[in-house]
Amino acid sequence: MAWIVLIISGMFEAVWALALGKSEGFSRLAPSLVFVVALAISMGGLAIAMRTLPVGTSYAVWVAIGAVLTVGYSMATGDESISPVKIALLLGLISCVVGLKLAH
């Protein structure tokens, strides 16, 4: 169960990161509210997962999920350029996260 909570909280990390970018320095209300709610859910889920899972593994997986989803979304929407090197690096990051899960 802790892994499921960790994965979902990692997804909310991507939500708050993207909302933070869209908030334009907290000058736009809707993205700012999405940021606050997603941040609370993301951090809360990370804290719950850390009750059972090691801190280092939990944090690494949480950050990696958020980073991969944030960059992937930005590439899909055209906000970030796509290159074979970036895709290879994202796949490497995903492989490392899977390795951490398997090593646990």
ABEGO torsion letter per residue (X at the ends): XAAAAAAAAAAAAAAAAAAAAAAGGGABAAAAAAAAAAAAAAAAAAAAAAAABBAAAAAAAAAAAAAAAAAAAAAAAGABBBBAAAAAAAAAAAAAAAAAAAAX
